[in-house]
């Protein structure tokens, strides 16, 4: 089995850039120790612990649509549902197994699916 370090996703709503373009498709990479330690030294995180996920996601989202970079400003301006989606994805892919239990909406069959293109 191939070791996977990047996971594609599709945001439920998408990030709307200043020009009005919507960016939904992206890639999140696995976090490393530095990704989880560095944000703790960020003054915004020290002042408000809830800001931790903003800094963390800005470090591990490798691509979002056609944006040249994903920084804290981008993550701050995501819709709340998209932020929750990415936070859950982060937690799932950084656990030992990056799978999710799924139920087929047509036949009702239950199975496990490895994270691939989420949000479709």
Contact map, one row per residue, 1 for C-alpha under 8 A:
111000000000000000000000000000000000000000000000000000000000000000000000000000000000000000000000000000000000000000000000
111100000000000000000000000000000000000000000000000000000000000000000000000000000000000000000000000000000000000000000000
111110000000000000000000000000000000000000000000000000000000000000000000000000000000000000000000000000000000000000000000
011111100000000000000000000000000000000000000000000000000000000000000000000000000000000000000000000000000000000000000000
001111100000000000000000000011000000000000000000000000000000000000000000000000000000000000000000000000000000000000000000
000111110000000000000000001111000000000000000000000000000000000000000000000000000000000000000000000000000000000000000000
000111111000000000000000001110000000000000000000000000000000000000000000000000000000000000000000000000000000000000111000
000001111100000000000000111100000000000000000000000000000000000000000000000000000000000000000000000000000000000000111100
000000111110000000000001111100000000000000000000000000000000000000000000000000000000000000000000000000000000000000011110
000000011111010000000001110000000000000000000000000000000000000000000000000000000000000000000000000000000000000000001111
000000001111110000000001110000000000000000000000000000000000000000000000000000000100100000000000000000000000000000000110
000000000111110000000001000000000000000000000000000000000000000000000000000000001100100000000000000000000000000000000010
000000000011111000000001000000000000000000000000000000000000000000000000000000101100000000000000000000000000000000000000
000000000111111100000111000000000000000000000000000000000000000000000000000001100100000000000000000000000000000000000000
000000000000111110000111000000000000000000000000000000000000000000000000010011100000000000000000000000000000000000000000
000000000000011111111110000000000000000000000000000000000000000000000000000001000000000000000000000000000000000000000000
000000000000001111111110000000000000000000000000000000000000000000000000000000000000000000000000000000000000000000000000
000000000000000111111000000000000000000000000000000000000000000000000000000000000000000000000000000000000000000000000000
000000000000000111111000000000000000000000000000000000000000000000000000000000000000000000000000000000000000000000000000
000000000000000111111100000000000000000000000000000000000000000000000000000000000000000000000000000000000000000000000000
000000000000000111111110000000000000000000000000000000000000000000000000000000000000000000000000000000000000000000000000
000000000000011110011111000000000000000000000000000000000000000010000000000000000000000000000000000000000000000000000000
000000000000011110001111100000000000000000000000000000000000000111100000000000000000000000000000000000000000000000000000
000000001111111000000111110000000000000000000000000000000000000110000000000000000000000000000000000000000000000000000000
000000011110000000000011111000000000000000000000000000000000000110000000000000000000000000000000000000000000000000000000
000000011110000000000001111100000000000000000000000000000000111110000000000000000000000000000000000000000000000000000000
000001111000000000000000111110000000000000000000000000000000111100000000000000000000000000000000000000000000000000000000
000001111000000000000000011111000000000000000000000000000001111000000000000000000000000001000000000000000000000000000000
000011100000000000000000001111100000000000000000000000000001110000000000000000000000000000000000000000000000000000000000
000011000000000000000000000111110000000000000000000000000001000000000000000000000000000001001100000000000000000000000000
000000000000000000000000000011111111000000000000000000000001000000000000000000000000000000000100000000000000000000000000
000000000000000000000000000001111111000000000000000000000000000000000000000000000000000000000000000000000000000000000000
000000000000000000000000000000111111100000000000000000000000000000000000000000000000000000000000000000000000000000000000
000000000000000000000000000000111111110000000000000000000000000000000000000000000000000000000000000000000000000000000000
000000000000000000000000000000111111111000000000000000010011000000000000000000000000000000000000000000000000000000000000
000000000000000000000000000000111111111100000000000000010000000000000000000000000000000000000000000000000000000000000000
000000000000000000000000000000001111111110000000000000000000000000000000000000000000000000000000000000000000000000000000
000000000000000000000000000000000111111111000000000000000000000000000000000000000000000000000000000000000000000000000000
000000000000000000000000000000000011111111001000000100110000000000000000000000000000000000000000000000000000000000000000
000000000000000000000000000000000001111111001100000100000000000000000000000000000000000000000000000000000000000000000000
000000000000000000000000000000000000111111101100000000000000000000000000000000000000000000000000000000000000000000000000
000000000000000000000000000000000000011111111100000000000000000000000000000000000000000000000000000000000000000000000000
000000000000000000000000000000000000000011111110000000000000000000000000000000000000000000000000000000000000000000000000
000000000000000000000000000000000000000001111111101000000000000000000000000000000000000000000000000000000000000000000000
000000000000000000000000000000000000001111111111111100000000000000000000000000000000000000000000000000000000000000000000
000000000000000000000000000000000000000111111111100000000000000000000000000000000000000000000000000000000000000000000000
000000000000000000000000000000000000000000111111100000000000000000000000000000000000000000000000000000000000000000000000
000000000000000000000000000000000000000000011111111100000000000000000000000000000000000000000000000000000000000000000000
000000000000000000000000000000000000000000011111111100000000000000000000000000000000000000000000000000000000000000000000
000000000000000000000000000000000000000000001001111110000000000000000000000000000000000000000000000000000000000000000000
000000000000000000000000000000000000000000011001111111100000000000000000000000000000000000000000000000000000000000000000
000000000000000000000000000000000000001100001001111111110000000000000000000000000000000000000000000000000000000000000000
000000000000000000000000000000000000000000000000011111111000000000000000000000000000001000000000000000000000000000000000
000000000000000000000000000000000000000000000000001111111100000000000001001100000000000000000000000000000000000000000000
000000000000000000000000000000000000001000000000001111111110000000000011000000000000000000000000000000000000000000000000
000000000000000000000000000000000011001000000000000111111111000000000000000000000000000000000000000000000000000000000000
000000000000000000000000000000000000000000000000000011111111100000000000001000000000011001000000000000000000000000000000
000000000000000000000000000000000000000000000000000001111111100000000111011000000000000000000000000000000000000000000000
000000000000000000000000000000000010000000000000000000111111110000000110000000000000000000000000000000000000000000000000
000000000000000000000000000111100010000000000000000000011111110000000000000000000000000000000000000000000000000000000000
000000000000000000000000011110000000000000000000000000001111111100000100000000000000000000000000000000000000000000000000
000000000000000000000000011110000000000000000000000000000011111100001100000000000000000000000000000000000000000000000000
000000000000000000000000011100000000000000000000000000000000111111101100000000000000000000000000000000000000000000000000
000000000000000000000011111000000000000000000000000000000000111111101100000000000000000000000000000000000000000000000000
000000000000000000000111110000000000000000000000000000000000001111100000000000000000000000000000000000000000000000000000
000000000000000000000010000000000000000000000000000000000000001111110000000000000000000000000000000000000000000000000000
000000000000000000000010000000000000000000000000000000000000001111111100000000000000000000000000000000000000000000000000
000000000000000000000000000000000000000000000000000000000000000001111100000000000000000000000000000000000000000000000000
000000000000000000000000000000000000000000000000000000000000011100111110000000000000000000000000000000000000000000000000
000000000000000000000000000000000000000000000000000000000110111100111111111000000000000000000000000000000000000000000000
000000000000000000000000000000000000000000000000000000100110000000001111111000000000000000000000000000000000000000000000
000000000000000000000000000000000000000000000000000001100100000000000111111100000000000000000000000000000000000000000000
000000000000000000000000000000000000000000000000000000000000000000000111111110000000000000000000000000000000000000000000
000000000000001000000000000000000000000000000000000000000100000000000111111111000000000000000000000000000000000000000000
000000000000000000000000000000000000000000000000000001001100000000000111111111000010000000000000000000000000000000000000
000000000000000000000000000000000000000000000000000001000000000000000001111111000000000000000000000000000000000000000000
000000000000001000000000000000000000000000000000000000000000000000000000111111100000000000000000000000000000000000000000
000000000000011100000000000000000000000000000000000000000000000000000000011111110110000000000000000000000000000000000000
000000000000111000000000000000000000000000000000000000000000000000000000000011111110000000000000000000000000000000000000
000000000000000000000000000000000000000000000000000000000000000000000000000001111111000000000000000000000000000000000000
000000000001100000000000000000000000000000000000000000000000000000000000000000111111100000000000000000000000000000000000
000000000011110000000000000000000000000000000000000000000000000000000000000001111111110000000000000000000000000000000000
000000000000000000000000000000000000000000000000000000000000000000000000001001111111111000000000000000000000000000000000
000000000000000000000000000000000000000000000000000000000000000000000000000000011111111100000000000000000000000000000000
000000000011000000000000000000000000000000000000000000000000000000000000000000001111111110000000000000000000000000000000
000000000000000000000000000000000000000000000000000000001000000000000000000000000111111111000000000000000000000000000000
000000000000000000000000000000000000000000000000000010001000000000000000000000000011111111100000000000000000000000000000
000000000000000000000000000000000000000000000000000000000000000000000000000000000001111111110000000000000000000000000000
000000000000000000000000000000000000000000000000000000000000000000000000000000000000111111111000000000000000000000000000
000000000000000000000000000101000000000000000000000000001000000000000000000000000000011111111100000000000000000000000000
000000000000000000000000000000000000000000000000000000000000000000000000000000000000001111111110000000000000000000000000
000000000000000000000000000000000000000000000000000000000000000000000000000000000000000111111110111000000000000000000000
000000000000000000000000000001000000000000000000000000000000000000000000000000000000000011111111111000000000000000100000
000000000000000000000000000001100000000000000000000000000000000000000000000000000000000001111111110000000000000000000000
000000000000000000000000000000000000000000000000000000000000000000000000000000000000000000111111110000000000000000000000
000000000000000000000000000000000000000000000000000000000000000000000000000000000000000000001111110000000000000000000000
000000000000000000000000000000000000000000000000000000000000000000000000000000000000000000011111111000000000000000000000
000000000000000000000000000000000000000000000000000000000000000000000000000000000000000000011111111100000000000001100000
000000000000000000000000000000000000000000000000000000000000000000000000000000000000000000011000111110000000000111100000
000000000000000000000000000000000000000000000000000000000000000000000000000000000000000000000000011111000000000111100000
000000000000000000000000000000000000000000000000000000000000000000000000000000000000000000000000001111100000011110000000
000000000000000000000000000000000000000000000000000000000000000000000000000000000000000000000000000111110000011110000000
000000000000000000000000000000000000000000000000000000000000000000000000000000000000000000000000000011111001111000000000
000000000000000000000000000000000000000000000000000000000000000000000000000000000000000000000000000001111111110000000000
000000000000000000000000000000000000000000000000000000000000000000000000000000000000000000000000000000111111000000000000
000000000000000000000000000000000000000000000000000000000000000000000000000000000000000000000000000000011111000000000000
000000000000000000000000000000000000000000000000000000000000000000000000000000000000000000000000000000011111100000000000
000000000000000000000000000000000000000000000000000000000000000000000000000000000000000000000000000000111111110000000000
000000000000000000000000000000000000000000000000000000000000000000000000000000000000000000000000000000110011111000000000
000000000000000000000000000000000000000000000000000000000000000000000000000000000000000000000000000011110001111100000000
000000000000000000000000000000000000000000000000000000000000000000000000000000000000000000000000000011100000111110000000
000000000000000000000000000000000000000000000000000000000000000000000000000000000000000000000000001111000000011111000000
000000000000000000000000000000000000000000000000000000000000000000000000000000000000000000000000001111000000001111100000
000000000000000000000000000000000000000000000000000000000000000000000000000000000000000000000000011100000000000111110000
000000110000000000000000000000000000000000000000000000000000000000000000000000000000000000001000011100000000000011111100
000000111000000000000000000000000000000000000000000000000000000000000000000000000000000000000000000000000000000001111100
000000111100000000000000000000000000000000000000000000000000000000000000000000000000000000000000000000000000000000111111
000000011110000000000000000000000000000000000000000000000000000000000000000000000000000000000000000000000000000000111111
000000001111000000000000000000000000000000000000000000000000000000000000000000000000000000000000000000000000000000001111
000000000100000000000000000000000000000000000000000000000000000000000000000000000000000000000000000000000000000000001111
